[in-house]
């Protein structure tokens, strides 16, 4: 899987969670605390943050309930 595929799947999943309402690159990048250009480059595959693929591979080695626990812990660190 390419990094741009990963970002597009996640972006589309967040839109689906939002009842199909489109999320602009500007809004998504702002919520992530990065520039719109950076996010756009990731979605288009022009830039490939190395950590993203490693994190996904690590999550892929966990069972579903372990993924949920790990992501919730990560989200608590952001608060």
Secondary structure, 3 states (H helix, E strand, C coil): CCHHHHHHHHHHHHHHHCCCCCCCHHHHHHHHCCCHHHHHHHHHCCCCCHHHHHHHHHHHCCCHHHHHHHHHHHHHHHC
